[in-house]
Amino acid sequence: MEQYCAKVVWNRGEQNFSDNKYSRGHEWKFDGGLTVPASSAPSSVPLPLSVAENIDPEEALVAALSSCHMLFFLAFASKQGFIVDSYEDNAAGIMEKNEKRRMSITRIDLRPHTVFSGAAIPTAEQILALHHLSHEHCYIANSIRAEVVITPV
């Protein structure tokens, strides 16, 4: 068993709280020392109560899934003798009401673009197989209910 931790910090400061007009800006602190500015999404809590330039939980979920998938893809490609020069994914999540009529990330689209070099360049079928294998092993994909659609570019 592994445990992963994050510290989430928000402070009211001098803001009024009871009028519901407080900033949703906060920080995520990680064990390696990195602090990430976070906030609610402006689509959830209008500006200026949200901080548009900060990462929001919905974006973080999409990024975590994309990152996890990529890391497995790179590992499996390397084990199969392929050289990946670059990997870029324009991932997107869809939020809508789920079957319980609650707002939920119901679908995440991964659109990975990979560039290979070397003597062994994978075929389109091999790339799809690598993505399928990566999806099956991705911890984040195995943890969420959202549909994940992978469309290599």
C-alpha positions in Angstrom: 0.0 0.0 0.0 1.2 3.5 -0.9 -0.1 6.8 0.5 0.0 10.1 -1.3 -0.5 13.3 0.5 -1.3 16.9 -0.3 -1.8 19.8 2.0 -4.6 22.2 1.0 -4.4 25.7 2.7 -6.9 28.5 2.6 -7.0 31.5 4.9 -9.9 34.0 5.3 -7.6 36.9 6.3 -9.6 40.1 6.6 -12.4 39.0 4.3 -16.0 38.8 5.4 -17.1 35.2 5.3 -20.8 35.2 6.2 -21.8 37.0 3.0 -20.3 34.2 0.8 -18.1 36.7 -1.0 -14.7 35.4 0.0 -11.9 34.4 -2.3 -11.7 30.8 -3.3 -8.0 31.1 -3.9 -5.9 28.7 -1.9 -2.7 26.6 -2.2 -1.8 23.0 -2.7 1.4 22.1 -1.0 3.3 18.9 -1.8 5.9 16.9 0.0 8.6 17.8 -2.5 8.3 21.5 -1.5 6.2 22.6 -4.5 3.3 24.9 -3.8 0.6 25.3 -6.5 -1.9 28.2 -6.5 -5.4 26.8 -6.8 -8.9 28.0 -6.9 -12.4 27.1 -7.8 -13.1 27.2 -11.5 -14.6 30.6 -12.6 -17.5 28.5 -14.1 -18.3 27.3 -10.6 -17.7 30.5 -8.6 -17.7 33.7 -10.7 -14.8 36.1 -10.8 -13.4 37.8 -8.8 -14.2 35.2 -6.1 -12.3 32.6 -8.1 -8.8 33.2 -9.4 -8.8 32.4 -13.1 -5.0 31.9 -13.4 -4.9 29.3 -10.7 -5.4 25.6 -11.3 -8.9 24.3 -10.4 -9.7 20.8 -9.2 -11.4 19.9 -12.5 -8.3 20.8 -14.5 -6.1 18.9 -12.0 -8.2 15.8 -12.5 -7.8 16.0 -16.3 -4.1 16.7 -16.0 -3.6 13.8 -13.5 -5.2 11.4 -15.8 -3.3 12.6 -18.8 0.0 12.5 -16.9 -0.6 9.0 -15.5 -1.5 7.7 -19.0 1.6 9.3 -20.5 3.9 7.9 -17.9 2.7 4.3 -18.6 2.8 4.9 -22.4 6.4 6.0 -22.2 7.3 3.0 -20.0 5.6 0.5 -22.3 7.0 2.1 -25.4 10.5 1.9 -24.0 10.1 -1.7 -22.9 9.0 -2.5 -26.5 12.1 -0.9 -28.0 10.5 2.3 -29.3 12.2 5.7 -28.8 9.7 8.5 -28.0 11.1 11.9 -28.7 8.1 13.9 -27.6 4.6 13.3 -26.2 1.9 16.0 -26.1 -1.7 15.7 -25.0 -4.4 18.2 -25.4 -6.7 16.6 -22.8 -10.2 17.9 -22.1 -12.8 17.0 -19.5 -16.6 17.4 -19.9 -18.6 18.3 -16.8 -22.3 17.7 -16.9 -25.0 16.1 -14.8 -24.5 12.4 -14.2 -27.1 9.6 -13.9 -27.8 10.9 -10.3 -28.4 14.4 -11.7 -25.2 15.7 -9.9 -22.5 17.6 -11.6 -19.7 15.3 -12.5 -16.7 15.0 -14.9 -18.4 12.4 -17.1 -15.9 12.2 -19.9 -12.2 12.9 -20.4 -10.7 13.0 -23.9 -7.1 12.3 -24.3 -5.6 13.4 -27.6 -1.9 12.3 -27.4 0.5 13.2 -30.1 3.8 11.3 -30.1 6.9 11.6 -32.1 9.2 8.6 -32.5 12.7 8.2 -33.8 15.2 5.3 -34.2 15.1 2.1 -36.2 11.8 0.8 -34.9 8.9 3.2 -35.5 5.6 1.8 -34.2 2.7 1.2 -36.6 -0.7 2.9 -35.9 -1.9 -0.4 -34.6 1.1 -0.7 -32.2 0.5 2.9 -31.0 -3.2 2.1 -30.3 -2.1 -1.1 -28.4 0.3 0.9 -26.3 -2.5 3.4 -25.5 -4.8 0.5 -24.6 -2.2 -1.1 -22.3 -1.4 2.3 -20.7 -5.1 3.0 -20.0 -5.5 -0.5 -18.4 -2.6 0.2 -16.1 -3.2 3.9 -15.3 -4.0 4.3 -11.6 -6.0 7.4 -12.1 -8.1 5.8 -14.9 -8.7 2.9 -12.6 -10.0 5.3 -9.9 -12.5 7.4 -11.7 -16.0 6.8 -13.1 -15.7 9.1 -16.1 -15.5 7.7 -19.6 -12.0 8.0 -21.0 -11.7 8.3 -24.8 -8.2 8.1 -26.3 -7.8 9.4 -29.8 -4.1 9.5 -30.8 -3.3 12.4 -33.1 
